[in-house]
């Protein structure tokens, strides 16, 4: 009888312990409404699509300027460049420089030569930066400045990114 009552006591103790574990509330997980590193802008050359369809004979025509809110840094998550020429253009090398980006990166956009037949030449560059290129100073504009283009060559620059402290 003593063995049965000891066994019964042990079973009851296990049930009490297990019952208290099962009765605990589950951990609540807080969902975030948005990612802080998600691109929130896609800046383009001054004049937008109209500029992208015309020859950029001055750097002012193709410059992309991104101005952050006060105290925020600009983070660049992608740079996208189209560089087409028509059949009458002359050979040239286009470059793209920056301001307020650490290290002052520069892109060489390849040599474009006039095509001998219809269809011309087209270069497309797409670079993605998963962790972002951060501006050197907060609250200061970041610019992408192309070199002056040769006649019959157009340049279209698009820059994606976000602002953060």
LOFIDO-467685 format. One record per atom (N, C-alpha, C): residue in one letter; x, y, z; residue number from 1; atom name. Coordinates in Angstrom, 1 decimal. Example, Ala and Ser with C-alpha at 12.3 -4.5 7.8 and 13.67 -1.06 7.14 Angstrom:
BEGIN
A:13.2:-5.7:7.8:1:N
A:12.3:-4.5:7.8:1:CA
A:13.2:-3.3:7.8:1:C
S:12.8:-2.2:7.1:2:N
S:13.7:-1.1:7.1:2:CA
S:12.9:0.0:7.9:2:C
***
This chain:
BEGIN
X:0.8:-1.2:0.0:1:N
X:0.0:0.0:0.0:1:CA
X:0.9:1.2:0.0:1:C
X:2.0:1.2:0.7:2:N
X:2.9:2.3:0.8:2:CA
X:3.5:2.6:-0.6:2:C
X:3.8:1.6:-1.4:3:N
X:4.3:1.8:-2.7:3:CA
X:3.3:2.5:-3.6:3:C
X:2.0:2.1:-3.5:4:N
X:1.0:2.6:-4.3:4:CA
X:0.8:4.1:-4.0:4:C
X:0.8:4.4:-2.7:5:N
X:0.6:5.8:-2.3:5:CA
X:1.8:6.7:-2.7:5:C
X:3.0:6.1:-2.7:6:N
X:4.2:6.9:-3.1:6:CA
X:4.1:7.1:-4.6:6:C
X:3.7:6.1:-5.3:7:N
X:3.5:6.2:-6.8:7:CA
X:2.5:7.2:-7.1:7:C
X:1.4:7.2:-6.4:8:N
X:0.3:8.1:-6.7:8:CA
X:0.7:9.6:-6.3:8:C
X:1.5:9.7:-5.3:9:N
X:2.1:11.0:-4.9:9:CA
X:3.0:11.5:-6.0:9:C
X:3.9:10.7:-6.5:10:N
X:4.8:11.0:-7.6:10:CA
X:4.0:11.4:-8.9:10:C
X:3.0:10.7:-9.2:11:N
X:2.2:11.1:-10.4:11:CA
X:1.5:12.4:-10.2:11:C
X:1.0:12.7:-9.1:12:N
X:0.4:14.0:-8.8:12:CA
X:1.4:15.1:-8.8:12:C
X:2.6:14.9:-8.3:13:N
X:3.6:15.9:-8.3:13:CA
X:4.0:16.2:-9.8:13:C
X:4.2:15.2:-10.6:14:N
X:4.5:15.4:-12.0:14:CA
X:3.4:16.2:-12.7:14:C
X:2.2:15.9:-12.5:15:N
X:1.0:16.6:-13.1:15:CA
X:1.0:18.0:-12.7:15:C
X:1.3:18.4:-11.4:16:N
X:1.3:19.8:-11.0:16:CA
X:2.4:20.5:-11.7:16:C
X:3.6:19.9:-11.8:17:N
X:4.7:20.6:-12.4:17:CA
X:4.4:20.8:-13.9:17:C
X:4.0:19.8:-14.6:18:N
X:3.7:19.9:-16.0:18:CA
X:2.5:20.9:-16.3:18:C
X:1.6:20.9:-15.4:19:N
X:0.4:21.8:-15.6:19:CA
X:0.8:23.2:-15.5:19:C
X:1.8:23.5:-14.6:20:N
X:2.2:24.9:-14.4:20:CA
X:3.0:25.3:-15.7:20:C
X:3.8:24.4:-16.2:21:N
X:4.6:24.7:-17.4:21:CA
X:3.6:25.0:-18.6:21:C
X:2.6:24.2:-18.8:22:N
X:1.7:24.3:-19.9:22:CA
X:0.8:25.6:-19.7:22:C
X:0.6:26.0:-18.6:23:N
X:-0.2:27.2:-18.3:23:CA
X:0.5:28.5:-18.6:23:C
X:1.8:28.5:-18.9:24:N
X:2.5:29.8:-19.1:24:CA
X:2.0:30.4:-20.4:24:C
X:1.9:31.7:-20.4:25:N
X:1.5:32.5:-21.6:25:CA
X:2.6:32.4:-22.7:25:C
X:2.3:32.4:-24.0:26:N
X:3.3:32.4:-25.0:26:CA
X:4.0:33.7:-25.1:26:C
X:5.2:33.8:-25.6:27:N
X:5.9:35.0:-25.8:27:CA
X:5.3:35.8:-26.9:27:C
X:5.1:37.1:-26.7:28:N
X:4.5:37.9:-27.7:28:CA
X:5.7:38.5:-28.6:28:C
X:5.5:38.4:-29.9:29:N
X:6.4:38.9:-30.9:29:CA
X:5.9:40.2:-31.5:29:C
X:6.7:41.3:-31.4:30:N
X:6.3:42.6:-31.9:30:CA
X:6.7:42.6:-33.4:30:C
X:5.7:42.9:-34.2:31:N
X:6.0:43.0:-35.7:31:CA
X:6.4:44.5:-36.0:31:C
X:7.4:44.7:-36.8:32:N
X:7.8:46.0:-37.2:32:CA
X:7.0:46.4:-38.4:32:C
X:6.5:47.7:-38.5:33:N
X:5.8:48.2:-39.6:33:CA
X:6.6:48.4:-40.8:33:C
X:7.9:48.7:-40.7:34:N
X:8.7:48.9:-41.9:34:CA
X:10.2:48.7:-41.5:34:C
X:11.0:48.4:-42.5:35:N
X:12.4:48.2:-42.3:35:CA
X:13.0:49.6:-42.3:35:C
X:14.0:49.8:-41.4:36:N
X:14.7:51.1:-41.4:36:CA
X:15.7:51.2:-42.6:36:C
X:16.0:50.1:-43.2:37:N
X:17.0:50.2:-44.3:37:CA
X:16.4:50.0:-45.6:37:C
X:15.1:50.1:-45.7:38:N
X:14.4:50.0:-47.0:38:CA
X:14.5:51.3:-47.8:38:C
X:14.8:51.2:-49.1:39:N
X:14.9:52.4:-49.9:39:CA
X:13.6:53.1:-49.9:39:C
X:13.6:54.4:-49.7:40:N
X:12.4:55.2:-49.7:40:CA
X:12.4:56.3:-50.8:40:C
X:13.5:56.4:-51.5:41:N
X:13.5:57.4:-52.6:41:CA
X:14.2:56.7:-53.8:41:C
X:13.9:57.2:-55.0:42:N
X:14.5:56.9:-56.3:42:CA
X:14.7:58.3:-57.0:42:C
X:15.9:58.8:-56.8:43:N
X:16.2:60.2:-57.3:43:CA
X:16.7:60.0:-58.7:43:C
X:16.4:61.0:-59.6:44:N
X:16.9:60.9:-61.0:44:CA
X:17.4:62.3:-61.4:44:C
X:18.0:62.3:-62.6:45:N
X:18.6:63.5:-63.1:45:CA
X:17.6:64.6:-63.1:45:C
X:18.1:65.9:-63.0:46:N
X:17.3:67.0:-63.1:46:CA
X:16.4:67.0:-64.4:46:C
X:15.1:67.1:-64.3:47:N
X:14.3:67.0:-65.5:47:CA
X:13.7:65.7:-65.7:47:C
X:14.1:64.7:-64.9:48:N
X:13.5:63.3:-65.0:48:CA
X:13.6:62.7:-66.3:48:C
X:12.5:62.1:-66.8:49:N
X:12.4:61.3:-68.0:49:CA
X:12.8:62.2:-69.2:49:C
X:12.5:63.5:-69.2:50:N
X:12.8:64.4:-70.3:50:CA
X:14.3:64.5:-70.4:50:C
X:15.0:64.6:-69.3:51:N
X:16.5:64.7:-69.3:51:CA
X:17.1:63.4:-69.8:51:C
X:16.5:62.3:-69.4:52:N
X:17.0:61.0:-69.8:52:CA
X:16.9:60.7:-71.3:52:C
X:16.1:61.4:-72.0:53:N
X:15.9:61.2:-73.4:53:CA
X:16.6:62.2:-74.2:53:C
X:17.4:63.1:-73.6:54:N
X:18.1:64.1:-74.4:54:CA
X:19.6:64.0:-74.1:54:C
X:20.4:64.7:-75.0:55:N
X:21.8:64.7:-74.8:55:CA
X:22.2:65.6:-73.6:55:C
X:23.1:65.1:-72.7:56:N
X:23.5:65.9:-71.6:56:CA
X:24.8:66.6:-72.0:56:C
X:24.7:67.8:-72.5:57:N
X:26.0:68.5:-72.9:57:CA
X:26.6:69.3:-71.7:57:C
X:26.0:69.3:-70.6:58:N
X:26.6:70.0:-69.4:58:CA
X:26.3:69.1:-68.2:58:C
X:27.2:69.2:-67.2:59:N
X:27.0:68.4:-66.1:59:CA
X:25.8:68.7:-65.3:59:C
X:25.4:70.0:-65.3:60:N
X:24.2:70.4:-64.6:60:CA
X:22.9:69.7:-65.1:60:C
X:22.9:69.3:-66.3:61:N
X:21.7:68.7:-66.9:61:CA
X:21.5:67.3:-66.4:61:C
X:22.6:66.6:-66.1:62:N
X:22.5:65.2:-65.6:62:CA
X:22.8:65.0:-64.1:62:C
X:23.0:66.0:-63.4:63:N
X:23.3:65.9:-61.9:63:CA
X:22.1:65.4:-61.2:63:C
X:22.3:64.4:-60.2:64:N
X:21.3:63.9:-59.3:64:CA
X:21.7:64.5:-57.9:64:C
X:20.8:65.2:-57.3:65:N
X:21.0:65.7:-56.0:65:CA
X:20.0:65.1:-55.0:65:C
X:20.5:64.6:-53.8:66:N
X:19.6:64.0:-52.8:66:CA
X:19.9:64.8:-51.5:66:C
X:18.8:65.5:-51.1:67:N
X:18.9:66.3:-49.9:67:CA
X:18.2:65.7:-48.7:67:C
X:18.9:65.3:-47.7:68:N
X:18.2:64.6:-46.5:68:CA
X:17.6:65.6:-45.6:68:C
X:16.7:65.1:-44.7:69:N
X:16.2:65.9:-43.6:69:CA
X:17.3:66.3:-42.7:69:C
X:17.2:67.4:-41.9:70:N
X:18.2:67.8:-40.9:70:CA
X:18.6:66.7:-40.0:70:C
X:19.9:66.5:-39.8:71:N
X:20.4:65.5:-38.9:71:CA
X:20.4:64.1:-39.4:71:C
X:19.9:63.9:-40.6:72:N
X:19.9:62.5:-41.2:72:CA
X:21.0:62.3:-42.2:72:C
X:21.5:61.1:-42.3:73:N
X:22.4:60.7:-43.3:73:CA
X:21.7:60.2:-44.5:73:C
X:22.3:60.3:-45.7:74:N
X:21.8:59.7:-46.9:74:CA
X:22.5:58.3:-47.0:74:C
X:21.7:57.2:-47.2:75:N
X:22.3:55.9:-47.5:75:CA
X:21.9:55.5:-48.9:75:C
X:22.8:55.2:-49.7:76:N
X:22.6:54.8:-51.1:76:CA
X:22.5:53.3:-51.2:76:C
X:21.4:52.8:-51.7:77:N
X:21.3:51.3:-51.8:77:CA
X:21.4:50.8:-53.2:77:C
X:21.4:51.7:-54.2:78:N
X:21.5:51.3:-55.6:78:CA
X:21.8:52.5:-56.5:78:C
X:22.6:52.3:-57.5:79:N
X:22.9:53.3:-58.6:79:CA
X:22.6:52.6:-59.9:79:C
X:21.8:53.2:-60.7:80:N
X:21.4:52.7:-62.0:80:CA
X:21.7:53.7:-63.1:80:C
X:22.4:53.3:-64.1:81:N
X:22.9:54.3:-65.1:81:CA
X:22.6:53.7:-66.5:81:C
X:21.9:54.5:-67.4:82:N
X:21.8:54.1:-68.8:82:CA
X:22.6:55.1:-69.6:82:C
X:23.3:54.6:-70.5:83:N
X:24.2:55.5:-71.3:83:CA
X:24.1:55.1:-72.8:83:C
X:23.1:55.6:-73.5:84:N
X:22.9:55.3:-74.9:84:CA
X:23.5:56.4:-75.8:84:C
X:23.9:56.0:-77.0:85:N
X:24.3:56.9:-78.1:85:CA
X:23.7:56.5:-79.4:85:C
X:23.6:57.5:-80.3:86:N
X:22.9:57.2:-81.6:86:CA
X:24.0:56.9:-82.6:86:C
X:23.6:56.8:-83.8:87:N
X:24.6:56.3:-84.9:87:CA
X:25.5:57.4:-85.3:87:C
X:25.3:58.7:-84.9:88:N
X:26.2:59.8:-85.3:88:CA
X:27.1:60.3:-84.2:88:C
X:27.0:59.7:-83.1:89:N
X:27.8:60.2:-82.0:89:CA
X:29.3:59.9:-82.1:89:C
X:30.2:60.6:-81.5:90:N
X:31.6:60.3:-81.5:90:CA
X:32.0:59.6:-80.3:90:C
X:33.1:58.9:-80.3:91:N
X:33.6:58.1:-79.2:91:CA
X:33.9:59.0:-78.0:91:C
X:33.5:58.5:-76.8:92:N
X:33.8:59.3:-75.6:92:CA
X:33.7:58.4:-74.4:92:C
X:34.4:58.9:-73.3:93:N
X:34.3:58.1:-72.0:93:CA
X:33.6:59.0:-71.1:93:C
X:32.5:58.5:-70.5:94:N
X:31.7:59.3:-69.5:94:CA
X:32.1:58.8:-68.1:94:C
X:32.1:59.7:-67.1:95:N
X:32.4:59.3:-65.8:95:CA
X:31.3:59.9:-64.9:95:C
X:31.2:59.4:-63.7:96:N
X:30.2:59.9:-62.7:96:CA
X:31.0:60.0:-61.4:96:C
X:31.0:61.2:-60.8:97:N
X:31.6:61.5:-59.5:97:CA
X:30.6:61.8:-58.5:97:C
X:31.0:61.9:-57.2:98:N
X:30.0:62.1:-56.1:98:CA
X:30.5:63.2:-55.2:98:C
X:29.6:63.7:-54.4:99:N
X:30.0:64.6:-53.3:99:CA
X:29.3:64.0:-52.0:99:C
X:29.9:64.2:-50.9:100:N
X:29.4:63.8:-49.6:100:CA
X:29.2:62.3:-49.4:100:C
X:30.0:61.5:-50.2:101:N
X:30.0:60.0:-50.0:101:CA
X:31.4:59.6:-49.5:101:C
X:31.5:58.9:-48.4:102:N
X:32.8:58.5:-47.9:102:CA
X:33.6:57.8:-49.0:102:C
X:34.8:58.3:-49.2:103:N
X:35.7:57.7:-50.2:103:CA
X:35.5:58.4:-51.6:103:C
X:34.6:59.2:-51.7:104:N
X:34.3:59.9:-53.0:104:CA
X:34.4:58.9:-54.2:104:C
X:33.5:57.9:-54.3:105:N
X:33.5:57.0:-55.4:105:CA
X:33.3:57.6:-56.7:105:C
X:33.9:57.0:-57.7:106:N
X:33.8:57.5:-59.1:106:CA
X:33.5:56.3:-60.0:106:C
X:32.6:56.4:-60.9:107:N
X:32.3:55.4:-61.9:107:CA
X:32.8:55.8:-63.2:107:C
X:33.4:54.9:-63.9:108:N
X:33.8:55.0:-65.3:108:CA
X:32.8:54.3:-66.1:108:C
X:32.1:55.0:-66.9:109:N
X:30.9:54.5:-67.6:109:CA
X:31.2:53.8:-68.9:109:C
X:32.4:53.5:-69.2:110:N
X:32.8:52.8:-70.4:110:CA
X:32.9:53.7:-71.6:110:C
X:33.6:53.2:-72.6:111:N
X:33.7:54.0:-73.8:111:CA
X:32.6:53.7:-74.7:111:C
X:31.9:54.7:-75.2:112:N
X:30.8:54.6:-76.2:112:CA
X:31.3:55.0:-77.5:112:C
X:31.0:54.3:-78.5:113:N
X:31.4:54.6:-79.9:113:CA
X:30.1:54.7:-80.7:113:C
X:30.1:55.5:-81.7:114:N
X:28.9:55.6:-82.6:114:CA
X:28.8:54.2:-83.3:114:C
X:27.6:53.7:-83.4:115:N
X:27.3:52.5:-84.1:115:CA
X:27.3:52.7:-85.6:115:C
X:27.7:51.7:-86.3:116:N
X:27.8:51.9:-87.8:116:CA
X:26.4:51.8:-88.4:116:C
X:25.5:51.2:-87.7:117:N
X:24.1:51.0:-88.2:117:CA
X:23.1:51.5:-87.2:117:C
X:21.8:51.4:-87.6:118:N
X:20.8:51.8:-86.7:118:CA
X:20.8:50.9:-85.4:118:C
X:20.4:51.4:-84.3:119:N
X:20.4:50.7:-83.1:119:CA
X:21.3:51.2:-82.1:119:C
X:22.4:51.9:-82.6:120:N
X:23.4:52.6:-81.7:120:CA
X:24.0:51.7:-80.7:120:C
X:24.5:52.3:-79.6:121:N
X:25.2:51.6:-78.5:121:CA
X:24.5:52.0:-77.2:121:C
X:24.4:51.0:-76.3:122:N
X:23.7:51.3:-75.1:122:CA
X:24.5:50.5:-74.0:122:C
X:24.8:51.2:-72.9:123:N
X:25.4:50.6:-71.7:123:CA
X:24.5:50.8:-70.6:123:C
X:24.3:49.8:-69.8:124:N
X:23.5:49.9:-68.6:124:CA
X:24.3:49.4:-67.4:124:C
X:24.3:50.1:-66.3:125:N
X:25.0:49.8:-65.1:125:CA
X:24.0:49.7:-64.0:125:C
X:24.0:48.7:-63.2:126:N
X:23.2:48.6:-62.0:126:CA
X:24.0:48.0:-60.9:126:C
X:24.2:48.8:-59.9:127:N
X:25.0:48.4:-58.7:127:CA
X:24.1:48.5:-57.5:127:C
X:24.1:47.4:-56.7:128:N
X:23.3:47.4:-55.5:128:CA
X:24.2:47.3:-54.3:128:C
X:23.9:48.1:-53.2:129:N
X:24.7:48.1:-52.0:129:CA
X:23.8:47.7:-50.8:129:C
X:23.7:46.4:-50.5:130:N
X:22.8:45.9:-49.5:130:CA
X:22.9:46.6:-48.1:130:C
X:24.1:47.0:-47.7:131:N
X:24.2:47.8:-46.4:131:CA
X:24.2:49.3:-46.6:131:C
X:24.2:49.7:-47.9:132:N
X:24.2:51.2:-48.2:132:CA
X:25.5:51.8:-48.1:132:C
X:25.7:52.8:-49.0:133:N
X:26.8:53.7:-49.0:133:CA
X:26.4:54.9:-48.2:133:C
X:27.0:55.2:-47.1:134:N
X:26.6:56.3:-46.2:134:CA
X:27.2:57.6:-46.5:134:C
X:26.5:58.7:-46.5:135:N
X:27.0:60.0:-46.7:135:CA
X:28.1:60.3:-45.6:135:C
X:29.0:61.1:-45.9:136:N
X:30.0:61.5:-45.0:136:CA
X:29.5:62.4:-43.9:136:C
X:28.5:63.3:-44.2:137:N
X:28.0:64.2:-43.2:137:CA
X:26.5:64.2:-43.1:137:C
X:25.9:64.2:-41.9:138:N
X:24.5:64.3:-41.9:138:CA
X:23.9:65.6:-42.3:138:C
X:22.7:65.6:-42.8:139:N
X:22.0:66.8:-43.2:139:CA
X:22.6:67.6:-44.4:139:C
X:23.5:66.9:-45.1:140:N
X:24.2:67.5:-46.2:140:CA
X:23.8:66.7:-47.5:140:C
X:23.5:67.5:-48.6:141:N
X:23.1:66.8:-49.8:141:CA
X:24.2:66.0:-50.4:141:C
X:23.8:64.9:-51.0:142:N
X:24.7:64.0:-51.8:142:CA
X:24.4:64.3:-53.3:142:C
X:25.5:64.4:-54.1:143:N
X:25.3:64.6:-55.5:143:CA
X:26.0:63.6:-56.3:143:C
X:25.5:63.3:-57.4:144:N
X:26.1:62.4:-58.4:144:CA
X:26.2:63.3:-59.7:144:C
X:27.5:63.6:-60.1:145:N
X:27.8:64.5:-61.1:145:CA
X:28.4:63.9:-62.3:145:C
X:27.7:63.8:-63.4:146:N
X:28.3:63.2:-64.6:146:CA
X:29.3:64.1:-65.3:146:C
X:30.2:63.6:-66.0:147:N
X:31.1:64.4:-66.9:147:CA
X:30.2:65.0:-68.0:147:C
X:30.7:66.1:-68.6:148:N
X:29.9:66.6:-69.8:148:CA
X:29.9:65.5:-70.9:148:C
X:28.8:65.4:-71.5:149:N
X:28.6:64.4:-72.6:149:CA
X:28.9:64.9:-74.0:149:C
X:29.3:64.0:-74.8:150:N
X:29.6:64.3:-76.2:150:CA
X:28.3:64.3:-76.9:150:C
X:28.2:65.1:-78.0:151:N
X:27.0:65.1:-78.8:151:CA
X:26.5:63.7:-79.2:151:C
X:25.2:63.6:-79.1:152:N
X:24.5:62.3:-79.5:152:CA
X:24.6:61.2:-78.4:152:C
X:25.1:61.6:-77.3:153:N
X:25.1:60.6:-76.2:153:CA
X:24.3:61.1:-75.0:153:C
X:23.4:60.3:-74.5:154:N
X:22.5:60.7:-73.4:154:CA
X:23.0:60.0:-72.2:154:C
X:22.6:60.4:-71.0:155:N
X:23.0:59.8:-69.8:155:CA
X:21.8:59.9:-68.8:155:C
X:21.4:58.8:-68.3:156:N
X:20.2:58.8:-67.3:156:CA
X:20.7:58.1:-66.1:156:C
X:20.7:58.8:-65.0:157:N
X:21.1:58.3:-63.7:157:CA
X:20.0:58.2:-62.7:157:C
X:19.8:57.1:-62.0:158:N
X:18.8:56.9:-61.0:158:CA
X:19.5:56.4:-59.7:158:C
X:19.2:56.9:-58.6:159:N
X:19.8:56.5:-57.3:159:CA
X:18.8:56.2:-56.3:159:C
X:18.8:55.0:-55.7:160:N
X:17.9:54.6:-54.7:160:CA
X:18.5:54.6:-53.3:160:C
X:17.8:54.9:-52.3:161:N
X:18.3:55.0:-51.0:161:CA
X:17.3:55.3:-49.9:161:C
X:17.8:55.6:-48.7:162:N
X:17.0:56.0:-47.6:162:CA
X:17.7:57.0:-46.7:162:C
X:17.0:57.6:-45.7:163:N
X:17.6:58.5:-44.8:163:CA
X:17.5:57.9:-43.4:163:C
X:18.6:58.0:-42.6:164:N
X:18.6:57.5:-41.2:164:CA
X:19.6:58.2:-40.4:164:C
X:19.5:58.2:-39.1:165:N
X:20.5:58.8:-38.2:165:CA
X:21.9:58.1:-38.4:165:C
***
